[in-house]
Amino acid sequence: MNHLQPMTRHLATLLLCLLCGSHVAAQTYEQLIERALGAASHDSLPQAEQLFRQALKASPNDYRNALVFSNLGKIQERQYWQDPRQTKKAEEAIESYTLALNITPEAIPLIQDRATLYMRLEQWGKAVMDLTTILDLTPDNVDMRNYRAYCYHKQRLFTEARTDYTRILEHQPDHRLALLGMAMLEHDTGHLSEALQRITLMVEASPTDAELYSIRSGMYAENKQAELAIIDLDRAILLDSKNTNYLLARAYLHLQQGNRRLALTDFEQAIALGVPRASLKKELKACR
């Protein structure tokens, strides 16, 4: 998902909020936080998680625990992305963000962290709920409105998505992601010619944007205009010669057109750029 913001914040900022107080219990709490931050900075994530949990036990009613839960969630989320098989870590991160929000329910960065994780987990409905909360608090938040439009789109709630994209474009007519979102809405609602018109306007406005040529190429191919699709991929590859997705897309089109030699050249170039040869075994055989 190219739409989404960075998942982690600078954990060290938490120290500014924690290094205060003088009694022994607070000192222990703060020392645990400091050690947790140090462990996190060295990617010792299980240790950091353990230390954050110890801090919560040391001072379970401390108002600053919203920040501790937030950072605990980030640590758990990082562990999940390091090994997506650890699905429990994603669930724990959601729980930690929720506990933080129970303490500070209108903390927009916390809501955004949870919404972003929901999006990455493709839990679109839950993401929409969080994004709507943010927009209720900050109606002019363009990024969050764009995210919500994207989530609506993924749920096939096209009217709602169009409303959000339209509102963005009323204020920012050149907003790239909203323009692209509207084009994809036209495509996914069966209005291919309108989608092509929108993408073409974007290409004309940004003639060095390789991704736009690739997207329009896909639309041309779907519309059985293979020659135009290949021309757009030629342009995309000229702009981004190391993009294996563009090379593979052109190779498949060449193969469909019966141009086995050109297809083989593209497949071999993609392999040289890192695509496993074994994954293209059938395609290479078809080029012979």
C-alpha positions as CSV (number, residue, x, y, z in Angstrom):
1,M,0.0,0.0,0.0
2,N,2.0,3.3,-1.4
3,H,-0.7,5.3,0.5
4,L,0.2,4.6,3.8
5,Q,2.7,6.8,6.5
6,P,5.8,5.4,8.5
7,M,4.8,2.9,11.1
8,T,7.3,3.9,13.9
9,R,7.9,7.1,15.8
10,H,11.1,8.1,17.6
11,L,10.8,6.2,20.8
12,A,13.4,8.4,22.5
13,T,10.9,11.3,22.8
14,L,9.2,9.4,25.5
15,L,12.1,10.1,27.8
16,L,11.2,13.8,28.0
17,C,7.8,12.9,29.5
18,L,9.1,10.2,31.9
19,L,12.3,11.6,33.5
20,C,10.5,13.5,36.3
21,G,9.5,12.7,39.9
22,S,11.8,11.8,42.8
23,H,10.3,9.0,44.9
24,V,11.7,5.5,44.6
25,A,8.7,3.9,42.8
26,A,8.8,6.6,40.1
27,Q,12.6,6.2,39.8
28,T,12.1,2.4,39.2
29,Y,9.4,3.1,36.6
30,E,11.5,5.6,34.8
31,Q,14.6,3.4,34.8
32,L,12.6,0.5,33.3
33,I,11.3,2.9,30.6
34,E,14.9,4.1,29.9
35,R,16.1,0.5,29.7
36,A,13.2,-0.4,27.4
37,L,14.0,2.5,25.1
38,G,17.7,1.5,25.0
39,A,16.8,-2.1,24.1
40,A,14.4,-1.0,21.4
41,S,17.1,1.3,19.9
42,H,19.3,-1.8,19.6
43,D,16.5,-3.9,18.1
44,S,16.3,-6.1,21.2
45,L,12.6,-6.1,20.8
46,P,11.6,-9.0,23.1
47,Q,13.7,-7.4,25.8
48,A,12.1,-4.0,25.2
49,E,8.7,-5.5,25.4
50,Q,9.4,-7.2,28.7
51,L,10.8,-4.0,30.2
52,F,7.8,-2.0,29.1
53,R,5.5,-4.6,30.7
54,Q,7.6,-4.4,33.9
55,A,7.2,-0.7,34.0
56,L,3.4,-1.0,33.7
57,K,3.4,-3.4,36.6
58,A,5.6,-1.1,38.6
59,S,3.2,1.8,38.3
60,P,-0.1,0.5,36.9
61,N,-2.1,3.7,37.5
62,D,0.4,6.2,36.2
63,Y,-1.1,8.7,33.7
64,R,2.0,8.4,31.6
65,N,1.1,4.8,30.8
66,A,-0.7,5.9,27.7
67,L,2.8,6.6,26.2
68,V,4.1,3.3,27.6
69,F,1.2,1.4,26.0
70,S,1.8,3.3,22.7
71,N,5.4,2.3,22.6
72,L,4.7,-1.2,23.6
73,G,2.3,-1.4,20.7
74,K,5.0,-0.2,18.3
75,I,7.5,-2.8,19.6
76,Q,4.9,-5.5,19.2
77,E,4.1,-4.3,15.7
78,R,7.7,-4.2,14.7
79,Q,8.0,-7.8,15.8
80,Y,5.1,-8.8,13.7
81,W,6.5,-7.1,10.6
82,Q,9.8,-8.8,11.2
83,D,8.0,-12.2,11.2
84,P,4.4,-12.0,9.9
85,R,3.9,-15.5,11.1
86,Q,3.7,-14.0,14.6
87,T,0.0,-13.0,14.1
88,K,-0.4,-12.8,17.9
89,K,2.0,-9.9,18.0
90,A,-0.3,-7.9,15.6
91,E,-3.2,-8.7,17.9
92,E,-1.2,-7.6,21.0
93,A,-0.2,-4.4,19.2
94,I,-3.9,-3.6,18.6
95,E,-4.6,-4.3,22.2
96,S,-1.8,-2.0,23.4
97,Y,-2.9,0.9,21.2
98,T,-6.5,0.4,22.5
99,L,-5.3,0.5,26.1
100,A,-3.4,3.7,25.4
101,L,-6.6,5.2,23.9
102,N,-8.6,4.2,26.9
103,I,-6.4,6.6,28.8
104,T,-6.2,9.3,26.1
105,P,-9.2,8.7,23.8
106,E,-8.6,11.8,21.6
107,A,-4.9,11.4,21.0
108,I,-4.8,11.5,17.2
109,P,-1.3,10.0,16.8
110,L,-2.5,7.0,18.8
111,I,-5.7,6.6,16.8
112,Q,-3.7,6.9,13.6
113,D,-1.2,4.2,14.7
114,R,-4.1,1.8,15.3
115,A,-5.8,2.8,12.0
116,T,-2.7,2.3,10.0
117,L,-2.2,-1.2,11.5
118,Y,-5.8,-2.1,10.8
119,M,-5.1,-1.0,7.2
120,R,-2.0,-3.1,6.9
121,L,-3.9,-6.1,8.3
122,E,-6.7,-5.3,5.7
123,Q,-9.3,-4.8,8.4
124,W,-10.9,-2.1,6.4
125,G,-14.0,-1.6,8.5
126,K,-12.1,-1.1,11.7
127,A,-9.7,1.3,10.0
128,V,-12.6,3.3,8.7
129,M,-14.0,3.7,12.3
130,D,-10.6,5.1,13.5
131,L,-10.1,7.3,10.5
132,T,-13.7,8.7,11.0
133,T,-12.8,9.5,14.6
134,I,-9.8,11.4,13.4
135,L,-11.8,13.3,10.8
136,D,-14.4,14.2,13.4
137,L,-11.6,15.8,15.4
138,T,-9.7,17.3,12.4
139,P,-12.0,17.6,9.4
140,D,-9.3,19.1,7.2
141,N,-6.9,16.2,7.6
142,V,-6.3,15.4,3.9
143,D,-4.1,12.3,4.5
144,M,-6.6,10.6,6.8
145,R,-9.5,11.4,4.4
146,N,-7.5,9.9,1.6
147,Y,-6.9,6.8,3.7
148,R,-10.5,6.5,4.5
149,A,-11.5,6.8,0.8
150,Y,-9.0,4.0,0.1
151,C,-10.6,1.8,2.8
152,Y,-14.1,2.5,1.5
153,H,-12.9,1.5,-1.9
154,K,-11.5,-1.8,-0.7
155,Q,-14.8,-2.5,0.9
156,R,-16.5,-1.7,-2.4
157,L,-18.3,1.3,-0.8
158,F,-17.8,3.3,-3.9
159,T,-20.2,6.1,-3.2
160,E,-18.5,6.8,0.1
161,A,-15.1,6.7,-1.4
162,R,-16.1,9.0,-4.2
163,T,-17.4,11.5,-1.6
164,D,-14.1,11.6,0.2
165,Y,-12.0,11.9,-3.0
166,T,-14.2,14.6,-4.3
167,R,-13.9,16.6,-1.1
168,I,-10.1,16.3,-1.3
169,L,-10.0,17.4,-4.9
170,E,-12.3,20.4,-4.2
171,H,-9.5,21.8,-2.1
172,Q,-6.4,20.3,-3.8
173,P,-7.2,19.7,-7.5
174,D,-3.7,18.3,-8.1
175,H,-3.7,15.8,-5.2
176,R,-2.1,12.8,-6.9
177,L,-3.5,10.0,-4.7
178,A,-7.0,11.4,-4.8
179,L,-6.8,11.7,-8.6
180,L,-5.5,8.2,-8.9
181,G,-8.2,7.0,-6.5
182,M,-10.9,8.5,-8.6
183,A,-9.5,6.9,-11.8
184,M,-9.4,3.5,-10.1
185,L,-13.0,4.1,-8.9
186,E,-14.1,4.6,-12.5
187,H,-12.2,1.4,-13.5
188,D,-13.7,-0.7,-10.7
189,T,-17.2,0.5,-11.4
190,G,-17.0,-0.5,-15.0
191,H,-16.3,2.9,-16.5
192,L,-13.1,2.0,-18.3
193,S,-13.1,4.8,-20.8
194,E,-13.6,7.4,-18.0
195,A,-10.8,5.7,-16.1
196,L,-8.5,5.9,-19.1
197,Q,-9.3,9.6,-19.6
198,R,-8.5,10.4,-16.0
199,I,-5.2,8.5,-16.1
200,T,-4.3,10.1,-19.4
201,L,-4.8,13.6,-17.9
202,M,-2.5,12.6,-15.1
203,V,0.2,11.3,-17.5
204,E,0.0,14.5,-19.5
205,A,0.5,16.5,-16.2
206,S,3.3,14.2,-15.0
207,P,5.1,12.8,-18.1
208,T,8.0,11.4,-16.1
209,D,5.9,9.4,-13.7
210,A,6.6,5.8,-14.6
211,E,3.9,4.4,-12.4
212,L,1.2,6.2,-14.3
213,Y,2.3,4.7,-17.6
214,S,2.2,1.3,-15.9
215,I,-1.3,1.8,-14.6
216,R,-2.6,3.1,-18.0
217,S,-0.8,0.1,-19.6
218,G,-2.9,-2.2,-17.5
219,M,-6.1,-0.5,-18.5
220,Y,-5.1,-0.7,-22.2
221,A,-4.3,-4.4,-21.8
222,E,-7.7,-5.0,-20.2
223,N,-9.3,-3.1,-23.0
224,K,-7.5,-5.5,-25.5
225,Q,-5.3,-2.7,-26.8
226,A,-2.0,-4.6,-26.4
227,E,0.0,-2.4,-28.7
228,L,-0.8,0.8,-26.7
229,A,-0.2,-1.2,-23.4
230,I,3.3,-2.1,-24.6
231,I,4.1,1.5,-25.7
232,D,3.2,2.7,-22.2
233,L,5.4,0.0,-20.6
234,D,8.2,1.0,-22.9
235,R,8.0,4.5,-21.4
236,A,7.7,3.2,-17.9
237,I,10.8,1.0,-18.3
238,L,12.7,3.9,-19.9
239,L,12.0,6.0,-16.8
240,D,12.5,3.1,-14.3
241,S,14.7,0.5,-16.0
242,K,15.2,-1.6,-12.8
243,N,11.5,-2.2,-12.0
244,T,11.0,-5.9,-12.5
245,N,7.2,-5.5,-12.4
246,Y,7.2,-3.4,-15.5
247,L,9.6,-5.8,-17.3
248,L,7.4,-8.8,-16.4
249,A,4.2,-7.1,-17.5
250,R,5.8,-6.3,-20.9
251,A,7.2,-9.8,-21.2
252,Y,3.7,-11.3,-20.7
253,L,2.2,-8.9,-23.3
254,H,4.9,-9.8,-25.8
255,L,4.2,-13.5,-25.1
256,Q,0.5,-13.0,-25.7
257,Q,1.3,-11.2,-29.0
258,G,3.5,-14.2,-30.0
259,N,6.7,-12.2,-29.8
260,R,8.7,-14.9,-27.9
261,R,12.1,-13.4,-28.5
262,L,11.1,-10.0,-27.0
263,A,9.4,-11.8,-24.2
264,L,12.5,-13.9,-23.5
265,T,14.7,-10.7,-23.4
266,D,12.4,-9.1,-20.8
267,F,12.2,-12.3,-18.7
268,E,16.0,-12.7,-18.7
269,Q,16.5,-9.0,-17.8
270,A,14.0,-9.4,-14.9
271,I,16.0,-12.5,-13.7
272,A,19.2,-10.5,-13.9
273,L,17.6,-7.9,-11.6
274,G,16.7,-10.5,-9.0
275,V,13.5,-12.4,-10.0
276,P,14.1,-16.1,-9.3
277,R,14.5,-18.1,-12.5
278,A,12.6,-21.0,-11.0
279,S,9.5,-18.8,-10.6
280,L,9.5,-18.2,-14.4
281,K,10.1,-21.8,-15.5
282,K,6.8,-22.1,-17.5
283,E,7.2,-18.7,-19.0
284,L,10.8,-19.4,-20.2
285,K,9.7,-22.7,-21.7
286,A,6.9,-20.9,-23.6
287,C,9.5,-18.6,-25.1
288,R,11.3,-21.4,-26.8
